[in-house]
Amino acid sequence: MGAGSATLRSPLLMLVLPVVVLVGSAVLQREIFCFRDAGHYYYPVYEWTAGRWRAGEIPLWNPHENGGVPAIADATAGCFYPLKLLFALPLSTGVAYTIFLAMHLPLAAIGTWFVARRWWQLESGPSLIAGAAYGYGGAVLFQHCNAVFLIGAAWLPLAIGALERLLVTRNVGWIPALSTATAMMILGGDPQLAYHLIILGGIGWLAIGGIRSRRRIGAAIGELDRPNWHNRPAGALLMLVAAALLAVALAAVQFLPALEWGRSSQRAAFDRPRNIYELGKNWFANEQRPPADNRALQDDGGILGTPAAGTHLHSVYRFSHPPWRVFELVWPNCFGNLFPENHRWSSILAGESETWTPSTYLGLIPLLLALSAGSFRSNDPRVRWLSYVGCGSLGASWGGYGIGWIARQTLPQGITDGWADSVGGLYWFMVVCLPGYVYFRYPAKWLIPFALAAAMLSGIGAQRLSEIRGRLRRWLDRTAILSAGLLAVVLLIRITIVDRWSVPGGVAGSDDWLGPIDWNGATTDLARSLAHAAVTAITGSWIVRRAGSNSLCSTWLSWLTLADLVVAALPLIATAPASAIDSPPIVRSWIDAEHALASGTPAEGQLYRTYRPVSPHWLPESWSRSSSPRRLVEGLQWDHETLFPRHALRWRIGSLEASDSIASRDWSLFLEAGKKRGPRLADGSSAIAAPMLDLLAAKTALLPQGTALPFWRESARMDEWGMDVGASVNLWSNPAAFPRVRIVHRLLRLSPLSSTSIGAVRHRTEEVLFSQGEWRDFRNLAVVECEADQVGLLSEPAAATKPENSIGTEFTSARIVVDRPDCCVVEAELDAPGLLVIADTYCPGWSATLETTGQPGEKPVEILRTNRVQRGVVLPAGQHRVTFRYWPSAFVGGIGISGLSWIVLFFFHMRLLFLRCVAFQQRVRAVR
């Protein structure tokens, strides 16, 4: 028992040690991951959801963003992800957040090791190489900046392992394992990777699930004696379908609300068809043939054309991974570090897109082992499957670099006008041909399956070390010679050009946040990368020569791989002290002061809305001209102090333009209409016009210096707070802001909108907001979209004929007496029938009940879509108490389905454990 326990502990300890080296000091010093979304997106929302759970509330509704959004439908919040129980421990939020993200790295590595060692029967050394290559390779490691993708990557190895076992053994007992791992991806917030797993399962079914493939390996392991239907390809396909359905059932509490919200999101909005399904839908709906010419499919994006900026289709191909970055697989960080200073020299290359990860390096030894093991014609179906997955995933990650892009680079200008760069690429085919795939985005996400396929192939290659040992040594020698030669060239360029003439960064390589390229740092990074590869190759070659047995050689190579990956990962970790954003932002003090000035009471505990334009280029001007080793901390503080984009959530400030992963179609087009008539910002974008901010009950606005809003009052400047940020941000207050709840007695009724296309919603938004090209006067008017019988008393002819801009004389009052995220109680008093308008988002799942003084009990009342994005309730004369509650049916159904599924799964595992115990006792008795 002692030897077996030591064998188990040693690999686990080795796979946990790198994360301790990389992140241990950050945990001890209370630092948080701060680059990109890690600092300004996930940290605030994780803190907010944890606070709701600690308060004994289910985080169903988030009232602080965009007039209110369903938190339960926000996949990035991961409200029901089991491992988020870590936030319930007595730890500070910053420490819990860092540990939560960091622990998924060894989870990914150990999961890969477990699958290779226990399920695929590889030896300890090869399994360790595979685990280290996947868990600490650049493609997975850098996802600490995108929490949900790191969570999905951590569970992918177990899902892939269970998928392979299911296809090989045809044992239905593997369905729960596959479904559980997939459900964890969905609950963690990465349904796209779950979709990718379905695609990989289809490839595996073709490579492993066929009768021919099974006959090659089935006889050796005695699996062809299973029931006849198991041995048919259709049987394996049915089990895959069953596993997918069970995964959806287990994650239904997250999946169903997200699915319902996604249907009304900007991702579902389109004018021109984006795939073959939308093309067919338009064809049958319009009762006309599809367009005969290609130009019709290119207009406004569509299937073949270049997507318009700002549309979801344009976001679909963002973060495409350039093909030339395959060199990072050999030389880590060879294109320069992204932070804290700008060393990314590849940004000057023509066609270089946004950087998803600075490095895809998964270790030099694992790369060479994977290349030696991979084959499309191998007798081992697993090798064929992994080879197809690896190459296909890498090709899919190229995204926008399709045949259209190649044609643009090679053909004369004018021939390819109107054609998108992505046309003809593998990712483009998936967007066009796979149902629902257009709802996802970012092709570089395919680097995760590529990294896993390469890591597993490296383990298989290490297992066959006796066959490839000589070839591996030759490859290492050549890599060392090539790296040393390139290093000499880079050093020569550094001495003769960079150091002597001090090459400037130039406009092409400048970044608004990180500054211009530091060419000294860039060449240093490149030289360090080449030296790193040379040393690793020389050391690996020495091990291959000197190690006696293949087992000893693979063990030494696994240690070298761990050291190699840790050194390569050090520049990829970005942390900053949590104390930098622990104190309330100065804006919070400004808002309290403004509210106290207006009402005599502080704003603490009340929903106070402000407006801050979301512009990625709104940064201190000096940052684009100079770099700083403290830029990550400065950037985190800037985002915190200016409430970008979700920091307002931490301080209970309502933000009218927050960056949601799944943005509402109606809200997005509503804000778009307001920006068309709003003031221009210095970067060319627009702010929302003042009349719309009045309607949305925005009492303050944070705007760049030089931007003004009519009839608003400038209250304070950020340059007064004493922080050297190099730019001023002004706070404007709005004395004319509408209250959050009010009563109106005049309305304009429009029939409900039948079409959900972008054009139809945009036209209806203009119709609601404007009359003869001018803003409607919403002080005493509301525009409702409903049938005539739904407005009750207010549909009387006398009310309908009153002028829109007339001033009513009826006495009304309304105030909020209870204000919780999922419950709002309003007391109202009216002398005449009116419409109670609450400036919160209209969304399915909300219900309202009415209590009237002098009348017994409560009665349900209908919530009407008011002013396009708000809620309204018709009230008769009298004193009333209206209670709004959010309890969506999708959540109710989802929690029922998920609860029942987890209970069934629990009893399944209990039965399995019981049968194993019985079998063990029978073996013990037989021995006795």
N, C-alpha and C positions, 0 to 999 in steps of 0.2 A: 504493500500500500504506500509506503514511504517513497519508493522510486517512482511510482505512477503519479503521486501528488507532486513530486518535484518536477517531473516532466511536464505536468500541466501548468504549474506555477511559473516556470521559467519563461515560456513564450508570452504568457499574459503580462508578466512583469516587464518584459522587454517591449511589448507593444504599448504599455501605459507610460513607460519612462520618457519617451519623446515629448508627450504633451506636458509632462511635469517640467521638462527643460524649457519648453517653448512658452508656457503660460503660467508656470508656478509663481514666478516673481510678480506677475500682474495680479494674481489672486491675493497674494500677501500684501501688496501695496494698494489694494482696492482700485484697480484699474479696470476699465471696460474696453471691449472692442469698439473702435470708433470710426473705422473707415466706411464710407458710403452708408448704406442702409443700416449697418450695425449700430451706428451712433444716433442717427436722427430719425430712424423709422421703427426698428424692432424694439429698441430699449424703451422708448416711451409707451408703446402699446403693450409690451409685456408687463411693465410696471403697472399700467392701468388695469389690465385684466386680473393681475394678482391682487390688486387692491379690492376689486369687486368681489373676488372669491373670499378674501379675508373678512370682508364686511357681511358675508353671508348672502350675497346676491349672485345670481347667475348673470354673467355679462352678455345679456341679450341685445341691448341697444346702447349705442354710443351717441350721446346727445351733443358731443363737443365738436364734431367734424361735419362740415357740409350740411348744416341744418339738422343733422342726425342721420346716422347710418346703422344698419343692423350689424352689430358686432358679432353675432352668432354666425353671420354669413361671410365674415371676413376670414378667409382661410389663413392669412398671414398671422392672425392673432393666436391660432391654435388653442382655442379656449378649452378643448377637451382632450388635448394631448396628454397622456398619462404621465410622462416624465416631467411635466411642468409642476408636478407636486413638489419639486425641489424648491419652488418659490414659497411654499408654505413653511419651510424650515426657518428657524430664528437667525436668518442671515440678512445682511443689507441687500437691497435690490441689486446693487452693482456687483457684489460678490456672487450672488446667486445667478445673475445673468452671465457672468464670465464663466462660471463653473458649468452652467447649463449648456452653453455653446461648446466649451472645450471638451466636455465628456463625450460628445458625439464623435470626436476624432478617434479615440481608442475604441469606441463602439463600432465604428466602421472597420477599423483594423482588426479587431478581435472577431467580428462577424465574418470577415473574409478568411481569417485564419481558421475559424471553426468549420466553415464550409469546406475549405480545402483539406483540413486535417481529419475531420470526423466523418463528413459526408462523401468526400471525393477520395478519401484514403491516401492522401499525399503524406510524405514524411514530414518530420518536424521542421527541418531547415527550409524546404520548398514552401511549406505553408506559411512560415514566418516571413519569407521574402514577399509572398503574395499579399499578406496582411499589411506589411509595412508600406509596400508600393501603393496600395490603394488608400489606406487611411491617412498617410502623410505625404502623398503626392500633391502637387500644386493644384490640380483640378478640384480635389476635395478639400484640402486644407484651407484654401482661400475662400471657401464658402462660409467661413465664420463671419464674413461681411453680409451674407444673405442667409439668415437663420433657417428658413423653411427648406432651402435647397440642401443645406447641411444635414438637416433632419432626414430628408428623403435619401440622401447619399448614405447615411448611417444604416438605414434599414434595407438598402438595395442588396447587399451581399446575401443576407438571409433569404430574401425573396428569390433571388436568382438560384441559390442553392436548393431551396424547396421546389422551385420550378423544374430544375434539372432532375431532381429525384422523382417528381411526379411523372415526368415524361418517360423516364427510364424504367421505374418500377411499376408504373400504372397502379399504384396503391393509393386509394382514396384517403388514406390516413395522412397524406402530405397536403391535402387541401387546406386543413385548418392552419398549418404552418405558413403556407403561401398566402392565405387570406389575411392572417394576422399581421404579417410583415407589410403587406400592401395597405391594410387599413391604417397602420401606424404612419405611413407616408401621407395618407389623406388627412388624418387627424392632425399631423404635424404641419400641414399647410402646403404640401407639394403634390397635388393631384396630377400634374403634368408628368411627373416621374412614374406615377402609377399607370398612366396612359402609355408611357414608353415601355413599361414592363409588359403590358398587353402586346405591344408590337414585338418585343423580344420573345415573348411566349409563342407568338405565331411563327417567328423564325426558328425557334427551338422545336416547335411541332414539326416543321418541315425537315429539320436536320436530325432530330432525335426520335421523333414520334412515329416515323414510318416503320412499316413492318421490316423492310430491308435493313434499316439501321439497327433495329432491335435484335434482329437475328444475328448480327455480328457480335453483339455484346450480351444478349439475353441468355444464350446457352451457358455462358461462363458463370453467370450468377443465378441461374435457375429461376428466371422470372417469367418464362413463357408458359408456366403451368397455371397462370391465373385464369379467371373466367374468360370465355371467348371474347366477350365484348370489350374487355380491357385491352386485348391484343390488336384490336382494329384501330386504325388512325382516327376514326370518328369517336371512339371511346376516349382517347386522350384529349380530343377537342372538347368533348362534353365535360370532362373533368376540369379543363381550363376555364370553361364558361361558368361552371359551378363555383370555382375558386374566385372568379371575378365578382359574381353575384354575392357571395358570402362576404368578400371584402367590402363591397358597397354597403351591405347590411350592417356590418360591424361599425362602419364609419358614417352611418346614415345621419347621426345627430349633427355632424358637420357637413356632410355631403348634400343633403336635401335642402337646407337653407341656402347654401352657397349656390346650388343649382337654380333655385327659384330666383335669387337676387341676380344671378348671372344673365338670366333671360331678359332682364330689364336694364342691363348694364350697357356701357358704351361698347364693350366687346361684341355685343350682339347686334349693334346698329350698323347698317350699311345701306347704300343707295345702289351701287353696282355690285353684282354677284361676285363673291370672293372665292367660291369653290363650286364644284359641280352640283352640289346639293342646293345651294342658293340659286344657281343658274336654273336648275329644274323647277324650283319653287316659283321663281319669277315667270318662267315659261307657262306653267299650268295656271298660275294665278291671273296672268294677263291674257291667257288664251291666244298666245301668239308664238311663232317659232323663235328659237334662239337667234341672235344676230348672226348674219351670214358672214360678216367681215370681221377681221381681227381688231380693227380700230374701235369697234363698239365694245370690245372686251378690254380695251386699254383706257378708255375714258374714266377719269376719276379713280384711277387705280385698277379696280376690278381684278380679273384673273391674270392678265398679261401686262398691265400697265404699271407704271411707277406709282406707289401709294402716295397720296397727298400727305404732307406734313401735318401732324396733329391728330391723324386718324389712328384707330387701333391697328389697321393693316400696316401702317408705317412702323408701329412698335413691334409688330410680329417679327420683323427681320433685324431689329436692333441687336447689338452685341453678337453679330456674326463673327466667327473665329476665322481670321485670315489664313489661307492655306500655307503661306510661307512661315507661319509660326510653328511648323513641325520641328524646326531647328531647336526649339525649347525642350524637346524631348531628349536631346543629347546634351545641350549646354544650358544649365538652369539660369533663369533670369538674364539670358544673353541679350535681350532687347532693352535692358535697363529697368531699374526699380521705379515704381510709380510714386513712392512716398518715402520719407517725409518731404524730400526735395525731388524735383522733377528730373529724373535721369532717363526717361522713356524716349530714347532717340528714334525708335521706330515710328513715332507719331508724325514724323516728317515724310514718311513713305506715302506715295500716292495710293489711295485705296484703303489705307489703314483705318479701321473702324474703331468703335469704342472698345476698350479693353475689359473683357469679362474677368479674366484672371491674369496676373502678370507672368505666370509660369504654369505650364502643364507638365513640368518635370515629375516623373514618377520613379526616378532612380536609373542610373546608367546600367547597372547589372540587370534589374528587371526588364528594361527595354530590350537588351540584347537577348535575354532568355526568351522573352515573348516573341521576338522576331524568329528565333530558331525553332520555336514550338509551333507557331501559327502555320496553318495550311488549310486551303479550301478543299483538298482532296485526301485529307487524313482518314485513316481507317477508324479513328476515334471520333464518333459523332460530336462529342463535346468540343473537341478541338475545332471541328468545322463550324460548329455553332458560334463559338467564341471568336473565331476568325471573321465570320460574317458580321457579328455584332460589333467587333472592334473597328473594322474598316467602314461599315455602314454608319456607325455613330460618329466617327471622325468626319466622314463626308457630310453627314447631316449638320454637324456643328458649323460648317462653312456658311450655311444659311444663304445670305444675300450674294455670295460669290458663286453664282450659278453660270449656266451657259450664256445667259444674257450679259453677265459681267465680262466673261471672256470675249464675247463678240464686241463689246464696247471697247475693249483694249486692243483688239486686232483689226477690226473692220473700219473702213472710212466713216467719218462722221456723217450722219444723215440716214444711214442704212438702218441703224438700230434705234432711231428716235421713237420714243413712246414705249419702248420695251423695258421692263424692270430688270435690274441686275440679277434678281433671284430666279428668273424664269429658267426652267430646265434643271435646276439644282434639286438634290434629294429632299431638302427641307421644303422647297416649293411644291414638290409632288405630294408630300404629306399634307401640307396646308390645303392644297386643291382637292385631293382625293380622299383623305381620311375624314370621317364624320366628326364634326366638332373640334377638329384640331386647330382651326383658325382662331379659336378663342384663346389659345395659348400664345406665348411669345418667347423670344430670346433663343436662337439656335444654339448658342454656346452651352446650353444646359445638357446637350448631348455629350459633352466631354465627360460627364459622370459615368454613363454606361461604357464609354470608350476606356476610361481609366480602369474600371472593374474588369472588363474583358482582357485588357493588357496585363493586369495584375494576376488574374487567374491563369493566363497563358504562361506568365513568367514562373508561376509555381509548377505548372506541368513541365516547362522546360527544365527547371532545376531538378525535377524528379527524374528526368532523362539525361542527367548530366554526363553519365558514362558514354552516351552516344554523341554528344555535342561538345565535349570538353575541349578538344583540339580546335574546333571552329570558334568557340567562345574566346579562347586565348588569342587567336589571330585577330578577331574583331576588336578585342581590347587593345592589342598592340597598335592596330591601325588608328583607333580612336585617340590613343595617347599621342601618336606621331602627328596626326592631323591637328589636334588641339594645341600641341606645342608649337607647331608651325604657324597657326593662326594667332596664337598669343604673341609670337615674335613680331608679326605684322602689325598687330594692334599697338604694341608697345612702341614700335617704330613710328607709327602715325601719331601716337600720343606725344612723343619727344619732338618730332619734326614739325608738327602742325598745331596740335591742340595747345601744348604748353607755350610754344613760341608766339603764335598769333592770337591765342585766346579766342577761339571761334565763338561767336555769339549764338544765343539760342535761336533768335529769329522769331518772326511772327508765326511761322508754320508750326513750330514746336511749343509755343506758349500755351499754358493752361490757365484758365481764369482763377483757379483755386491754388494750384501748386506752383505757378509761375513759369518762367521760361526754362528751356532745357539747360541743365548744368552739364556742359560737354566734358568737363574734367571728371565729374561723377559718372557720366555715361560711359566714358572709355574705361574708367576704373571698374565699373560693374561688368563690362564686357570682358576685360582682362581677367577679373576674378572668376567669371564663369568658365572661361577657357582653362584657366589654371585648375579650377575645381574638377572639371572633367578629366584633365590630364592626370591629376593625382589619383582620382578614383580609378581610372583605367589602368594605371601602372600598379596600384595596389591590388586591384582585382586580378590582373594578369599574374602577379606574384603568387597570389593565393591559389589560382588554378594550377600553377606549376608546382608549388611546394606542398599543398595539402595532399595527404596520401589517399585516403578513401574518399569516395564520392559523398558520403554522409558528412565527413569532416569538412570537405570543401564547401558543401551547401550551407553548413552551419556558419563557417567563417564569412561566406558571401552574404549571409543574412545579417551578420553584425556590421559588415561594411555597408550594406544597404541602409540600415538604420542610421548609422553615422552620416552617410551621404545625404540622406533626406533631411536630417535635423539641420545640418549646415545650410542646405539649400532653402530650408523653410524659414530661417531666421529673418530674412528681409521681407517676408510676406505677412508677418504678424504686426498689426497696428493697434496699439492700445493708448489710452489716455486716462488720467486720474478721474475717477467718478466725482471727486470733490469739485472739479471744474464746473459741474452743472448741478451740484446739490442745492445751491441757494436759489431762491426764486429769481427769475429774470427781472430786470429793472422795469420791464413792461408791466409786470404784475403790480408793482408799486404805483406806476402811472395810472393803471386802470382803477385801482382802489381809490386813488386820489380823485380821479374824474367822477367816479360813482358817488363818493362822499360829497363832492361839491354839488352834484345834481340832486341827490336824495337825502343827504345827511347821514347815510349809513354806509359802511364799507361793503365791498362787493363779495367778500368771502362767503363761500357756500352757494352763491347764486351763479346761474349761467349767464356769463357776460360775453357777448360776441364781439369779435374784432376781425379785421380783414388784413391779411398779409399776402400780397401777390406771390404766387409760386413761380419764380423765375430762376432757373439754374445759373443764370449769369449775373444775378444780383449778389455781388460780393464786393468787398472793399477793393477799390480800383488799384491800390498799390500791390495787391497780391499777384496780379497778372504780370507785373514788372519786376518782381523780386521773389526769391524763394527764402524759406526759413526752415531750420530743423524743428521748430515748434509749430509748424503749420497744421499738423493734425489736431493739436490741442486748440489752436486758434480757430480752426474750422468748426470744431465741436462747440466751442463757446459762442461763435457767431450763430450757428444754427439754433442753439439754446436761447440766446438773447433775442433773436429775431423771430422765434417761434416757427422755424422751418423744419420739416413740414408738419411733424406730429408732436413737437415739443409742447405745443399748446395743451395737449392732452394731459400732460403731467401736472399742470397748474390750473386745471378746471377753467380754461379759457376756450370759449367757442370759436373755432376757426372756420371761416366760410370758404376757404379754398385749400383744403388739405389733400395730400397725395394718397389716395386710396388705391389699393391693388386692383379692385374691381369698382370702377367709378360708375355712378348712376348715369344713364343716358340722358334722362330728363334734366338732371342737375347740371351736367356738363354743357349741354346745349343752352340751358338757361344762363349760365355764367358767360358763355360765348356771346350771347346776345347783349349782355351788359358790357362786355369788353369792346364790342364794336363801337360803342359810343362813349367809352371811357378815356381817361388821359393816357398818353403814351409814356412808356418808361424809356430810360436811356438805352436799354439793350434792344429796343424795337418792339418789345411786347407791350401789352396794354393792361391797365388796371380796370376794375369794374366801375361803371358809372355811378355817381352819387345817388340818383333816384333808386337804383336797384339796391344799393346798400341801405337806403332808408327802408325799403320794403322788407329787407331781410333782418331788420332790427340790429344792424351793426352800429355800435355806439362809438367805436374807435377804429382807426386804421393805421397800420405801419407802412410807410411809403418811403422810397428813396428821396433823398434831398433833391429838390427841384421839381417834384411832382406834387400838384395841388388838386384838391377836390372843391368844387364850387359850394359855397355856403357852409363849409366845414371850418373848424377853428384849429390852428396849429397850437399844440399844447406843450410839446417838449421835443428835444433833439437828443439822439443817442450820443453825439459827441460831448454832451454834458455829463455823461456818467463816469468819465475819467478813464475809459478803456481805449487803448490805442488800436483801433481797427481800421484806420485809414479811410473811412467813409462815414457819412452821417445818415442816420435813419430818423425820420421825423414821425412823431405821433400826432395824429389828427383826431379831434373829437367831433362828434356829430350831434348837435343839439336838436336836430329835426328828426332823429331816428324814431321809427314807429316802435311802440311797445311790442313785446313778444306776443302778448294776447290783446285783442281789441275786438270791438263790435262794429260792424258796418250794417247799414240799412239799405244800401243800394247795390245791385249786382247786375252783372252781365252774364247770361247763361250761354254756354256753347255746348254743342253735342259732343259726347265722348269721342276721342280720336280713334279711328279704326285702324290706321296704318302706323307701324312703328319704324318706318324707314327714317333715315336721318333728315331727308328733305321734308317729310311730313311733320316730324316733330319740330324741326327748325321753323317751319312756316307757322305752326300753331303757337310756338313760343312768341314769335313776332306779333301774332294776332292778339295774344293775351297782353303783352307789355305795351303795345303802341296803338295809338288811334290817329290815323291820318299822318303817320310819320312822327308823332310826338308821344312822349311818355304819358301814359294814363295817370290820372290823379287817384292814387290808391288810398288816400286818407279816409275817404268815405265810400269807397267802391271795392268790390271783390269780383273777380272773374271766376266762375265755377264751371266745371265741365261735367255735366250730368244730364239725365233726362229731366223733362219738365216737371214730372210728378215728384222728383226727389227734393225740390227746394221748398215744398209745402207752402207755408203762409207767405213766403217771399215771392211766390210766383203770381201774386195778384197783379192785375193790370196797373193799378195805381203805383205800385212799387216799381214795376218794370218801365214805366214811362218817365220816371224822374230823371232829370239830367245827371250825367255821370259826375259832373264837377260841382253839383249843388251841395250846400252845406245843410246837414240835417239838424233838427232841433230836439230830437228824442234824447232823453236822459239815459245814459248807459255807463256801466262800469264793469271792469273785468280785472281780476288779479289771480295770480298763481299762488295757491296756498300749500301745495305739496309738489315738490319737484325732484323726482328720482329718475334715474336713467330710463326705466321701463314703466314709469307711472307718473302721470301729471294730473293734478286736480286743480280745476279753475272754478272760482266763484264769480258769478255774473249777475247783474241786475239790469233789467231792461224795462222801459215804459212801452215799447212797441216791439213787434217781432224783428229779429235781426239775425245776422250770421256771425257766430263766434269764429274768429280767425286766429289760429295759432301759427306763428312763423317757424314751424318745424316741418321736417320733410314728410310729404305724403308717401306712405309706404304700406303695402299689404301686410297684415298682421296686427295692425292697430285697431282697437275697438273702443267705443265710447258708450258710457251710460249717463243718464240724466236723472237728477233728483231735483224736484221743484217744490219750493215751500208751499205747504198747504195741500200737497198731493202725496198719497202714500207710495212708498217703495221707489225702486229704480226702474228705469226702462231703457232699453238699448236705443241709441240713435245712430244714424248713418253718418260716416265721415265722408265729406265730399272733397274731391280734388279742387283746390282753390289756388288761384294765382299761379297755376301750372305746377308748383312744387310744394305748396303748403296745404294745411288741413283746415277744413271748415265744418262747423256743425250748426244747423238751423235751430234757433231757440225762440220760443214764444215769449210774450211779455211776462215779467215776473222775476222772482229771485231763484237762481238755479245753482246747482253744483254739478259740474261736468267732470267725469273721471275718464281719462285716457289711459289705456293699458296696452302694453305690447306683449303679446303671447302668440307668436305665429304658429299656424297649423303645421308648417313644414318642420318646425322644431319639435312639436308635440309628437308628430308621426315619427320623426327621426329618432327621438329618444326612446320611443316605444320599440321600434325595430332594432336599434342598437342594443338596448337593454336585454331584449329577448335573445338576440344573437349571442351576446357575451355569456349569458346564462347557459345557453345550449353548449357553447364552446367549453365552458368551465366543466360541465358534467361529462362532456366527451373526454376531456383530459383526465378527469377523475376516474372514469371507467378504464382508460388506457393505463393509468398508473396502477389501478387495482389488478388488471390482468397481468401487468409486468411483475407485480409483487407475488401473485399466485404462481407464475412461471418460475420465478426465482426460488420460491419455497419448494417447488417440485424438483428443481435441479439440486437443491441442498439435500432433500430427502433421498434422491437417487444416488448422490455421492456417499451418503451415510449407509 
